[in-house]
Amino acid sequence: MIVLHKKRLILLGSLLCLSLTTISIKSALTKPKVVATVNLPVSNKVIVLDAGHRST
């Protein structure tokens, strides 16, 4: 039979919160940075859009 005491529940809850906080901070600090890159044939080129004037 498991006996639950108030001190034991508080201790286990505190340890659980502390471990989850530590794991989340560690994963946030060691996560590799993602750099977005574009590899399209129009990179570093000027594109001119002409509105076109219609004569009606």
Stockholm file with secondary structure:
# STOCKHOLM 1.0

chainA/1-56         MIVLHKKRLILLGSLLCLSLTTISIKSALTKPKVVATVNLPVSNKVIVLDAGHRST
#=GR chainA/1-56 SS CCCCCHHHHHHHHHHHHHHHHHHHHHHHHHSCCCCCCCCCTTTTCCCCCCCCCCCC
#=GC SS_cons        CCCCCHHHHHHHHHHHHHHHHHHHHHHHHHSCCCCCCCCCTTTTCCCCCCCCCCCC
//
